[in-house]
Amino acid sequence: MGKGEQISSSSLIKPLINGNDAADEHLKGVITKQDIVEEVKKQLWLAGPLICVSLLQSCLQLISVMFVGHLGELALSGASMATSFASVTGFSLLMGMSCAMETFCGQSYGAKQYHMLGIHMQRAMFVLLLVSVPLAFIWANTGIILKALGQDPAISAEAGRYAQYMIPCLFAYALLQCHVRFLQTQNIVFPMMVSSGITTLLHIFLCWILVFKSGLGSRGAALANSISYWINVVLLALYVRFSSSCAKTWTGFSKESLQNIPTFIRLAVPSAVMVCLEMWSFEMLVLLSGLLPNPQLETSVLSVSLNTAANCWMIPFGLSASVSTRVSNELGAGHPQTARLAVYVVFVMAIAEGIMVGVLLLLIRNIWGYAYSNEVEVVRYVAIMIPILATSNFFDGIQCVLSGVVRGCGFQKIGAYINLGAYYLVGLPCGVLFAFVLHVGGQGLWWGILCALVVQVFFLLVVTARINWNEEAKKAEHRVHDSAIPVEFIS
């Protein structure tokens, strides 16, 4: 390797992170172009399948809303409101709680205690299904709750009917998240891609039949969601049961899964809080839009914007999961320099992705609204929102990968505090100010979220810049050799 092909560790990473480990002889080496290329390959190999799975699973709700959008503005507003309400009160909570499996199953798999992965999954399924019962009661009264919150009566009634037909989704989604985490911790991602792809294709056909041919209208789209989620669960369950890849990790149902449930809950609750704080703030945009003048138009456009942002977010989400895995693995292996390199690589990838997606959104801004509605007014409003959306997507991608770094280092509590301050002390108050005081409308709500993202990125950069990678490698070494769950996770 020639001299020109070598880059010093400090000169490569220092613009992003101030390393504090110069005394470590291992960190005095050099990082070559080959090292960078290999790191990019590793991250793409991890992120690619995860992006596909997330996109395909999120497409179920997106496709349903698209079909309903062609039934009229009221139907679209009701379905959008119900979908946002369902995300706030159900999906985000269940997904967050399932993230506890990443710690339990990941540790068991690393320790080669393969049978424990099945135990942890059964325990998670039991807890999440139990939690789904009161959530189902909330969904059954969606219309009443939304009306009590001051939403438009017609939209509330439409959303209530839509949510009632989505109740079976809750239990399927709980089981689905458990299976996804179970397979993910074993690096089994391609079967999830296949099952998600099959489900998405079937969902398009189901929506067409149930929305336009059965006479159910928007309720048919909600019912199609329920059926599709259960199809995905059955496919993954069959794979786990009969695949040789899971022979060691799934050994059948066991009474052992009913033990140590409080331990799982103590980890699942903070995991859910970290996820929900961010997701709830975005979903509240649609709920707040119902209080604006011309609520049907504002709710429809904010829903289209939210769905678009959510799908664009899936790409940095995959990068976030990738860097979280890379950082935690390399710190656990005692390679802080490689962990720093992973951060540098994913940071550059996030910036590039944000620019490319932003340019694409701007190019299609005048036609994108037609994917959701035939109303010219909706399409024009969506075109106005796209530039704001592209800017927020850029910052959202950066914060997403930096959040992955935070998780990889074990700073979940710090991340939760940052999310709380950025979204609830800055973002939502600014959104209310712009929308209701300065009368900017739905654009003002999204400007508030953009303010939150800027604050979030700033503080995450500060946290990342202050990481002492040598110290974090030592902490990770202690965690790897500790048979108990780390105190910081269960306190």
PEQUI-V116308 format. One record per residue. PSI is psi in whole degrees, -180 to 180 (none if undefined). NEAR is the number of other C-alpha atoms within 12 Angstrom. D_FIRST is the distance of its C-alpha to the first C-alpha in whole Angstrom. Layout:
BEGIN
<<PSI NEAR D_FIRST> <PSI NEAR D_FIRST>>
END
This chain:
BEGIN
<<125 12 0> <164 9 4> <-38 11 7> <-14 11 8> <6 14 6> <140 19 8> <130 23 11> <149 22 14> <-45 33 16> <-41 25 19> <-27 19 18> <-41 28 17> <-26 33 20> <-35 24 23> <-26 18 24> <-41 28 26> <136 32 26> <99 26 27> <145 31 25> <27 24 27> <37 28 25> <-23 20 24> <-17 13 25> <122 19 24> <-31 13 21> <-30 17 19> <1 26 19> <5 19 17> <-168 22 14> <154 26 11> <123 31 11> <168 22 8> <-34 22 9> <-38 16 9> <-42 26 12> <-44 31 14> <-42 17 14> <-39 18 15> <-41 30 18> <-44 30 19> <-44 21 20> <-43 24 21> <-40 37 24> <-36 29 25> <-37 24 26> <-44 32 28> <-38 37 29> <-58 27 30> <-37 31 33> <-37 37 34> <-45 32 35> <-44 34 36> <-46 38 39> <-43 34 39> <-46 33 40> <-40 33 42> <-38 37 44> <-23 34 45> <-22 31 46> <-51 43 49> <-40 43 51> <-46 37 49> <-41 41 51> <-45 46 54> <-37 47 54> <-44 37 54> <-44 40 57> <-33 41 59> <-26 38 58> <4 30 60> <-12 28 63> <168 25 64> <-40 36 63> <-44 34 65> <-42 41 63> <-43 45 60> <-44 48 61> <-45 47 62> <-39 54 59> <-45 54 57> <-43 51 58> <-41 51 59> <-43 51 55> <-44 45 54> <-40 44 57> <-38 45 56> <-42 39 52> <-45 34 53> <-7 35 56> <-65 42 54> <-46 40 51> <-38 35 49> <-46 36 50> <-41 42 50> <-43 40 46> <-43 37 46> <-37 42 48> <-22 46 46> <-19 42 42> <-28 44 44> <-25 45 43> <-34 40 39> <-52 37 40> <-52 39 42> <-39 40 41> <-42 33 37> <-42 31 38> <-41 30 40> <-41 29 37> <-33 24 35> <3 19 37> <24 15 38> <70 20 42> <-37 27 42> <-23 26 45> <-22 31 45> <-42 43 44> <-38 40 47> <-46 35 49> <-39 47 47> <-43 51 47> <-41 38 51> <-43 39 52> <-42 45 50> <-42 38 52> <-47 29 55> <-46 34 54> <-36 40 53> <-36 30 56> <-42 20 59> <-30 30 57> <-23 32 58> <-55 22 61> <-29 18 62> <-37 33 60> <-38 27 62> <-40 23 65> <-45 27 63> <-35 36 62> <-22 29 66> <27 29 67> <-46 40 64> <-44 33 67> <-42 26 69> <-46 27 66> <-40 35 65> <-39 23 68> <-27 14 69> <4 17 66> <11 20 67> <160 35 66> <129 33 68> <-41 25 70> <-44 26 69> <-40 39 66> <-43 38 66> <-42 29 68> <-42 38 66> <-37 44 63> <-43 40 65> <-41 34 66> <-45 45 62> <-35 46 61> <-37 36 64> <-9 33 63> <-3 44 59> <-42 40 60> <-22 33 59> <-36 42 56> <-53 43 56> <-37 32 56> <-41 35 53> <-38 43 51> <-47 42 51> <-37 40 51> <-46 39 48> <-36 43 46> <-43 42 46> <-39 45 45> <-47 42 42> <-38 39 41> <-46 47 42> <-37 35 39> <-41 36 37> <-14 34 36> <8 32 36> <28 26 33> <92 27 36> <-28 30 35> <-38 26 36> <-33 30 39> <-37 38 40> <-44 28 39> <-48 23 41> <-39 33 44> <-38 37 44> <-45 28 43> <-44 26 47> <-42 35 48> <-43 35 47> <-44 23 49> <-33 26 52> <-39 38 52> <-46 31 53> <-42 25 55> <-43 31 57> <-43 38 57> <-43 27 59> <-50 23 61> <-28 27 62> <-48 32 62> <-27 23 64> <-28 15 66> <-17 17 67> <2 15 69> <-21 24 67> <-133 34 65> <-30 47 63> <-31 37 64> <-36 37 62> <-41 51 59> <-41 46 59> <-37 34 60> <-37 42 57> <-48 47 55> <-46 35 57> <-44 33 57> <-42 41 53> <-40 40 52> <-34 33 54> <-45 32 52> <-42 40 49> <-45 32 50> <-43 24 52> <-46 29 49> <-38 37 46> <-40 30 49> <-39 19 49> <-46 27 46> <-39 31 46> <-39 21 49> <-10 17 48> <140 19 44> <-22 14 43> <-25 21 40> <14 31 42> <-36 18 44> <-28 23 43> <-21 33 43> <108 32 47> <17 24 49> <172 23 52> <146 21 54> <144 19 55> <-18 15 57> <-24 19 55> <-20 25 53> <-1 20 56> <157 18 56> <29 19 54> <-40 25 54> <-34 16 54> <-42 27 51> <-42 37 50> <-38 32 52> <-26 22 51> <-34 33 47> <-37 35 48> <-52 29 50> <-31 29 47> <-42 34 45> <-40 33 47> <-44 31 48> <-42 33 44> <-44 36 44> <-37 32 48> <-42 31 48> <-47 37 45> <-38 34 47> <-38 35 50> <-38 38 50> <-42 42 49> <-29 41 51> <-19 41 54> <-46 45 53> <-40 45 55> <-43 44 58> <-31 39 58> <-24 42 59> <-14 42 62> <-5 30 63> <161 31 63> <146 19 65> <60 22 65> <-32 33 63> <-44 39 63> <-48 37 61> <-43 42 59> <-42 47 58> <-47 49 57> <-42 47 55> <-33 48 53> <-43 49 53> <-44 46 51> <-42 46 49> <-43 45 48> <-40 39 47> <-46 37 45> <-39 41 43> <-39 32 43> <-37 33 42> <-33 38 39> <-21 38 38> <-29 36 37> <-55 41 34> <-24 46 33> <-41 39 35> <-41 36 32> <-37 48 29> <-46 41 31> <-37 39 32> <-51 45 28> <-32 45 27> <-44 37 30> <-45 37 29> <-46 42 25> <-47 44 26> <-40 40 29> <-45 31 27> <-36 32 24> <-41 36 27> <-31 32 29> <-2 25 26> <31 28 25> <71 30 22> <-31 41 23> <-42 43 20> <-35 38 19> <-42 44 22> <-41 48 22> <-40 44 19> <-39 46 21> <-45 48 24> <-46 39 22> <-47 37 21> <-30 48 24> <-45 39 26> <-41 26 24> <-38 34 25> <-41 41 29> <-46 28 29> <-43 21 28> <-41 30 30> <-40 35 33> <-45 24 33> <-45 21 33> <-39 34 36> <-44 31 38> <-42 20 37> <-44 21 39> <-42 33 41> <-35 24 43> <-31 16 43> <12 23 45> <-32 29 47> <-11 23 50> <-13 24 50> <-35 30 49> <-26 34 52> <-20 25 54> <-21 28 52> <-28 37 54> <152 33 57> <-6 23 59> <122 25 61> <-37 20 60> <-41 21 60> <-45 36 58> <-43 31 55> <-39 21 56> <-40 32 55> <-40 41 52> <-36 29 51> <-34 28 51> <-24 38 50> <-46 36 46> <-40 29 45> <-40 32 46> <-43 44 44> <-40 37 41> <-44 31 40> <-34 41 41> <-36 44 39> <-50 36 36> <-34 39 37> <-37 44 38> <-41 43 34> <-46 41 33> <-31 43 35> <-47 43 35> <-34 48 31> <-34 50 32> <-35 47 35> <-39 37 32> <-43 48 30> <-44 39 34> <-39 36 35> <-30 38 32> <-8 42 32> <27 32 36> <41 28 37> <-37 32 40> <-42 25 43> <-43 25 41> <-39 37 40> <-42 29 44> <-40 24 45> <-44 35 43> <-41 39 44> <-48 29 48> <-43 26 48> <-44 32 46> <-37 38 48> <-19 30 51> <-21 23 51> <-59 27 50> <-59 36 49> <-44 36 53> <-40 29 55> <-40 29 53> <-43 36 54> <-41 32 57> <-49 24 58> <-43 25 56> <-44 29 58> <-26 24 61> <-47 15 62> <-4 16 60> <43 16 61> <-16 23 58> <-150 35 58> <-31 46 56> <-37 39 53> <-38 33 54> <-42 48 53> <-30 48 50> <-36 35 49> <-43 37 50> <-37 46 47> <-40 37 45> <-41 32 46> <-41 35 45> <-39 41 42> <-45 30 41> <-43 29 42> <-46 39 40> <-42 33 37> <-50 23 37> <-34 28 38> <-36 38 36> <-41 31 33> <-46 21 35> <-45 28 35> <-39 39 31> <-24 26 30> <3 21 32> <128 30 31> <101 25 30> <-32 39 27> <-46 33 27> <-40 24 31> <-33 36 31> <-39 32 28> <-41 23 31> <-42 26 34> <-37 28 32> <-41 24 32> <-39 20 36> <-41 29 36> <-38 27 35> <3 17 37> <121 16 40> <-20 16 42> <165 18 44> <135 24 43> <138 22 42> <-37 15 45> <-21 18 43> <-32 26 44> <-2 22 47> <none 15 49>>
END
